[in-house]
């Protein structure tokens, strides 16, 4: 649900934007979707809330 808010606020995608989010909106699914729409995501991830193994290992989604 929270990722829909980010997509709605961005409006037109596919314009090479870069969005920054706090921990409430930083969701791996959102980041993956935005990458497919030429939009980058930078956000806060708290280790105690269970980030994916890929993020824990320091891997980039690109």
PyMOL commands that set and color helices and strands:
alter all, ss='L'
color gray80, all
select helices_A, chain A and resi 2-10+28-36+47-49+53-56
alter helices_A, ss='H'
color red, helices_A
select strands_A, chain A and resi 18-21+40-43
alter strands_A, ss='S'
color yellow, strands_A
deselect
rebuild
show_as cartoon
